[in-house]
């Protein structure tokens, strides 16, 4: 199965954010290359909020280009076999934490946001990744910093999309 086909199946199975979900599906129907960065009208991205429920904390990355605290995530790559695989790969690469596992139940949220040219927007499919006990993070080349934040600190450092992702993740836990 292609990554495009997987994305369509994942989105058809996602039961929340109905209008936004339909926008994603319409985009993929109109763009066979809609999962790849080369699709300049916009493309699917995969991200994951790394969370440690036992400590009541989430791991955020200070994005090098955007200079914002965000969840781990990014572009799909040809080796990704699914959106879940892409989200888990991105979370592992950007956190440096081996042994992350995605929270069951598929995506936690969808978030469409504008990006600088030449592309127009990211259609982000957002998951949550559970950190193993005693996880130690490492700063990646894509980050200025990575840091654990208590749940109640997230709104002070991150934008509303990250806060909504945390709220949805906690509701699923």
C-alpha positions as CSV (number, residue, x, y, z in Angstrom):
1,X,0.0,0.0,0.0
2,X,1.3,3.5,-0.8
3,X,1.7,6.2,1.8
4,X,-1.0,8.2,-0.1
5,X,-3.4,5.2,0.3
6,X,-2.5,4.8,3.9
7,X,-3.2,8.5,4.6
8,X,-6.6,8.3,2.9
9,X,-7.5,5.2,5.1
10,X,-6.2,6.8,8.3
11,X,-8.2,10.0,7.6
12,X,-11.4,8.1,6.6
13,X,-11.1,6.3,10.0
14,X,-10.5,9.4,12.0
15,X,-13.9,10.4,13.6
16,X,-13.2,13.9,14.9
17,X,-12.8,17.3,13.3
18,X,-15.1,16.3,10.4
19,X,-14.8,19.5,8.3
20,X,-11.1,19.6,8.5
21,X,-10.8,15.8,7.9
22,X,-12.8,16.3,4.7
23,X,-10.5,19.1,3.6
24,X,-7.5,16.7,4.0
25,X,-9.3,14.0,2.0
26,X,-10.3,16.5,-0.7
27,X,-6.6,17.6,-0.9
28,X,-5.4,14.0,-1.3
29,X,-8.1,13.3,-3.9
30,X,-6.9,16.3,-5.9
31,X,-3.2,15.7,-5.4
32,X,-1.7,12.2,-5.9
33,X,1.6,13.7,-4.6
34,X,-0.2,15.3,-1.6
35,X,1.9,13.4,1.0
36,X,5.2,14.8,-0.3
37,X,7.1,18.0,0.4
38,X,7.2,18.6,-3.4
39,X,3.5,19.2,-3.5
40,X,3.6,23.0,-3.3
41,X,-0.2,23.5,-2.8
42,X,0.3,21.8,0.6
43,X,1.2,18.4,1.8
44,X,0.6,15.9,4.6
45,X,3.0,16.0,7.6
46,X,3.1,13.7,10.6
47,X,3.9,14.7,14.1
48,X,3.8,13.3,17.6
49,X,3.6,14.8,21.1
50,X,6.1,13.0,23.3
51,X,4.4,12.5,26.6
52,X,5.3,10.9,30.0
53,X,2.0,10.5,31.9
54,X,3.7,9.1,34.9
55,X,5.6,12.5,35.4
56,X,2.8,14.6,34.0
57,X,5.2,16.1,31.3
58,X,5.6,16.5,27.6
59,X,8.8,16.9,25.6
60,X,8.8,19.8,23.2
61,X,11.4,20.9,20.7
62,X,12.6,24.5,20.1
63,X,12.3,24.4,16.3
64,X,15.5,25.8,14.7
65,X,13.8,27.6,11.8
66,X,10.6,28.7,13.5
67,X,12.1,29.4,16.9
68,X,8.9,28.0,18.6
69,X,8.3,25.2,21.1
70,X,6.5,22.5,19.2
71,X,5.8,18.8,19.2
72,X,8.1,16.6,17.2
73,X,7.3,16.1,13.6
74,X,7.8,16.9,9.9
75,X,7.7,15.7,6.3
76,X,7.0,12.2,5.2
77,X,9.9,10.4,3.6
78,X,9.9,7.7,0.8
79,X,10.9,5.0,3.4
80,X,7.8,5.7,5.5
81,X,5.3,2.9,5.2
82,X,2.5,4.7,7.0
83,X,1.6,8.0,8.7
84,X,2.1,6.2,12.0
85,X,5.6,5.2,10.9
86,X,6.4,8.7,9.8
87,X,5.2,10.2,13.1
88,X,7.1,7.7,15.1
89,X,10.3,8.2,13.0
90,X,10.1,12.0,13.4
91,X,9.5,11.7,17.2
92,X,12.4,9.4,17.6
93,X,14.8,11.4,15.5
94,X,13.9,14.7,17.1
95,X,13.8,13.6,20.7
96,X,16.7,11.1,20.5
97,X,14.6,8.7,22.6
98,X,14.5,5.1,21.5
99,X,11.5,2.9,22.4
100,X,8.7,5.5,21.9
101,X,5.3,3.9,21.3
102,X,2.3,5.7,19.8
103,X,-0.8,6.0,21.9
104,X,-3.3,3.5,20.5
105,X,-6.3,4.8,18.5
106,X,-4.7,6.6,15.6
107,X,-4.3,10.3,15.2
108,X,-5.1,12.5,18.2
109,X,-5.8,15.7,16.2
110,X,-5.5,17.3,12.8
111,X,-3.9,20.8,12.4
112,X,-3.7,22.7,9.1
113,X,-1.4,25.7,9.2
114,X,0.2,28.0,6.7
115,X,4.0,27.8,5.9
116,X,6.4,30.0,4.1
117,X,6.7,29.7,0.2
118,X,7.2,27.9,-2.0
119,X,4.6,25.7,-0.2
120,X,1.3,26.9,1.1
121,X,0.3,24.8,4.0
122,X,1.0,21.7,6.1
123,X,-1.9,19.2,6.7
124,X,-0.5,17.9,9.9
125,X,-1.7,14.5,11.2
126,X,-0.9,14.6,14.9
127,X,-0.2,11.5,17.1
128,X,0.9,11.1,20.7
129,X,4.0,9.1,21.6
130,X,4.5,7.6,25.1
131,X,8.1,7.9,26.4
132,X,9.5,4.8,28.1
133,X,10.4,5.0,31.8
134,X,13.7,6.9,32.4
135,X,13.8,8.3,28.9
136,X,16.7,10.7,28.2
137,X,16.3,13.2,25.4
138,X,18.9,14.4,22.9
139,X,18.9,17.6,20.9
140,X,18.7,16.9,17.1
141,X,20.2,19.0,14.3
142,X,16.7,20.3,13.7
143,X,16.3,21.8,17.2
144,X,17.8,24.5,19.2
145,X,16.7,22.7,22.4
146,X,14.5,20.0,23.7
147,X,12.9,20.2,27.1
148,X,10.3,18.5,29.3
149,X,7.4,20.7,30.4
150,X,4.8,20.0,33.0
151,X,1.3,20.0,31.5
152,X,0.4,23.3,33.1
153,X,3.5,25.0,31.6
154,X,2.8,24.2,28.0
155,X,0.4,27.1,27.4
156,X,3.1,29.5,28.6
157,X,5.7,28.4,26.1
158,X,3.8,26.9,23.1
159,X,1.1,28.1,20.7
160,X,-2.6,27.1,20.8
161,X,-2.1,24.2,18.4
162,X,0.2,22.4,20.9
163,X,-2.1,23.2,23.8
164,X,-5.0,21.7,21.9
165,X,-2.9,18.6,21.0
166,X,-2.0,18.2,24.7
167,X,-5.6,18.5,25.7
168,X,-6.7,15.9,23.2
169,X,-3.9,13.6,24.2
170,X,-4.8,13.8,27.9
171,X,-8.4,13.2,27.1
172,X,-7.5,10.0,25.3
173,X,-5.2,8.8,28.2
